[in-house]
Amino acid sequence: MTTSQFITFEGIEGVGKTTQIERLASYLMSVEIECYRTREPGGTKLADDIRAILANPSYQISDRAELLLMFASRTSHVDQVIIPQLERGAWVLCDRFVDASYAYQGAGRGFGEDVISYFEQLTCQNLIPDTTFLLDMPLSMMFDRIRQRSQGKDRIEREPEAFFQSVRTAYLSRAQKNPKQYVLIDASASIDEVTDQIISAIKVRYEI
């Protein structure tokens, strides 16, 4: 298969998106599909710098500033990385995309879907993921994984349980409303079992 595909990975903190993107990339390369891995916020120098600001707990960042920074980062990422990679035929594997803003800023911060939709139309050039893997797990498991990390909590990870409950609920609602785009993955399973779920879905969806 040579047609480019935009594959995104979503979920609350600690669900293992980075690991699973690496594993899917290895599988795709084994079947001779070129892929490009990236993440949000990030992917360009500007976006990576914004990511560092957003994650730093020493900054006092208002909800509005967070929203605007996220979409400034995304604009750079879409224009300079995602669309060029898709246009040259690569599969793009992205750790979070605009669905994360619907969950984190729309639901978690309370801006609502209309505000996020406005910024999506402004910045994303009508780009919609072909497939989104939603890695889902209970909040109790998420907090356990965050506590086990060697580094301290970043600014987002310090949010209370109610914030993450809103985020998770928003993700699950989006998956239910968009079954053609979303594949729900049980991220509470072992790493190998999660990988099997993802690769099985890829094989079925793309007849690889």
C-alpha positions in Angstrom: 0.0 0.0 0.0 1.4 3.4 -1.0 -1.4 5.8 -0.2 -0.5 8.0 2.8 -2.5 7.6 6.0 -2.7 9.9 9.0 -2.9 7.7 12.1 -3.3 9.4 15.5 -3.0 8.0 19.1 -5.1 9.6 21.9 -5.8 9.0 25.5 -5.3 10.2 29.0 -1.8 10.4 30.6 0.2 7.2 31.0 -1.7 5.0 28.6 1.5 4.1 26.6 1.0 6.0 23.4 4.7 6.5 22.7 5.5 2.8 23.1 2.7 1.7 20.9 3.6 4.3 18.2 7.1 2.9 18.1 5.8 -0.7 17.9 3.4 0.1 15.1 6.2 2.0 13.2 8.3 -1.1 13.5 5.5 -3.3 12.1 4.8 -1.0 9.2 8.4 -0.8 8.2 8.5 -4.6 8.3 5.8 -4.7 5.6 7.6 -2.0 3.7 5.4 1.0 4.5 7.2 4.2 5.1 6.1 6.0 8.2 6.9 9.2 10.0 6.5 9.5 13.8 5.7 12.8 15.5 3.8 14.2 18.5 1.8 17.1 19.8 2.5 19.6 21.0 5.8 19.3 19.1 7.2 18.3 15.8 8.8 21.6 14.8 11.3 23.8 16.7 8.5 26.3 17.5 6.1 23.6 18.6 8.8 21.8 20.7 9.5 25.1 22.5 5.8 25.6 23.1 5.6 22.1 24.5 8.4 22.9 27.0 6.5 26.0 28.2 3.1 24.1 28.5 4.7 21.3 30.5 6.7 23.5 32.9 4.9 23.8 36.3 6.8 27.0 37.1 4.7 28.9 34.5 1.4 30.5 35.5 -0.5 29.7 32.3 -4.2 30.7 32.1 -6.7 28.3 30.4 -7.0 30.8 27.5 -3.2 31.0 27.0 -3.0 27.2 27.1 -5.7 27.0 24.4 -3.9 29.5 22.1 -0.5 28.0 22.7 -1.8 24.5 21.8 -3.2 25.7 18.5 -0.2 27.9 17.7 1.9 24.8 18.1 -0.5 22.7 16.0 -0.5 25.3 13.1 3.3 25.0 12.8 3.1 21.2 13.0 0.4 20.8 10.4 1.9 23.3 8.0 5.6 22.2 8.3 5.4 18.5 9.1 2.2 16.6 8.8 0.9 17.8 5.4 4.3 17.7 3.7 4.9 14.1 5.0 1.4 13.0 3.8 1.9 14.7 0.4 5.1 12.7 -0.2 3.3 9.5 0.5 4.4 8.6 4.1 2.1 7.3 6.8 2.2 9.8 9.7 1.9 8.4 13.2 1.1 11.2 15.6 1.0 11.2 19.4 -2.2 13.3 19.9 -3.9 15.7 17.5 -6.9 18.0 17.6 -9.0 15.4 19.4 -6.8 16.0 22.4 -7.9 19.7 22.4 -11.6 18.6 22.4 -10.8 16.5 25.4 -8.3 18.6 27.3 -9.2 22.2 26.5 -12.8 21.6 25.4 -13.9 19.4 28.2 -11.2 19.6 30.8 -10.8 23.4 30.7 -14.5 23.9 29.9 -14.2 25.8 26.6 -16.7 23.5 24.8 -16.8 22.0 21.4 -17.7 25.2 19.5 -14.6 27.0 20.5 -12.3 24.1 19.7 -14.1 23.6 16.3 -13.4 27.2 15.4 -9.7 26.9 16.0 -9.7 23.5 14.3 -11.1 25.1 11.1 -8.6 27.9 11.4 -5.5 25.9 11.8 -5.9 22.3 10.6 -6.5 22.8 6.9 -9.4 20.3 6.9 -7.0 17.6 8.0 -8.8 14.7 9.8 -7.1 11.5 10.9 -7.8 8.4 8.9 -7.6 6.3 12.0 -7.4 7.3 15.7 -6.5 4.7 18.3 -8.0 5.7 21.7 -5.9 4.0 24.4 -8.2 3.9 27.4 -7.7 2.8 31.0 -9.3 3.6 34.4 -8.1 6.8 36.1 -6.8 4.8 39.0 -4.3 3.0 36.7 -3.3 6.3 35.2 -2.4 7.8 38.5 -0.5 4.7 39.5 1.6 5.0 36.3 2.3 8.7 36.9 3.5 8.0 40.4 5.9 5.3 39.2 7.7 7.6 36.8 11.1 8.7 37.8 10.6 12.3 36.7 8.3 14.7 38.5 4.8 15.5 37.4 4.5 18.1 34.6 2.0 20.9 34.7 -0.9 18.9 33.2 -0.2 15.8 35.3 -0.8 17.9 38.4 -4.5 18.4 37.6 -7.1 16.8 39.9 -9.0 13.7 39.2 -12.1 15.6 38.2 -10.2 17.2 35.3 -9.0 13.8 34.0 -12.5 12.3 34.4 -13.8 15.1 32.1 -11.0 14.4 29.6 -11.6 10.7 29.6 -15.4 11.0 29.2 -14.9 13.4 26.3 -12.6 11.0 24.6 -15.0 8.1 25.0 -17.9 10.2 23.7 -15.9 11.2 20.6 -15.0 7.6 19.9 -18.7 6.6 20.2 -19.7 9.3 17.8 -17.0 8.6 15.2 -16.7 4.8 14.9 -15.2 5.1 11.4 -12.3 7.1 12.7 -11.8 5.7 16.2 -10.6 2.3 17.4 -11.0 1.8 21.1 -8.0 0.0 22.7 -8.0 -1.5 26.2 -4.7 0.1 27.5 -5.1 -1.7 30.8 -3.9 -4.9 29.1 -0.2 -5.8 28.9 2.0 -4.0 26.4 2.1 -6.9 24.1 -1.6 -7.3 24.2 -2.2 -3.7 23.4 0.2 -4.0 20.5 -1.7 -7.0 19.2 -5.0 -5.0 19.4 -3.5 -2.2 17.4 -1.8 -4.3 14.7 -4.9 -6.5 14.3 -7.0 -3.3 13.7 -4.5 -2.0 11.1 -4.5 -5.3 9.3 -8.3 -5.3 9.1 -8.6 -1.7 8.1 -5.9 -1.6 5.5 -5.8 -5.2 4.4 -2.1 -5.5 5.0 
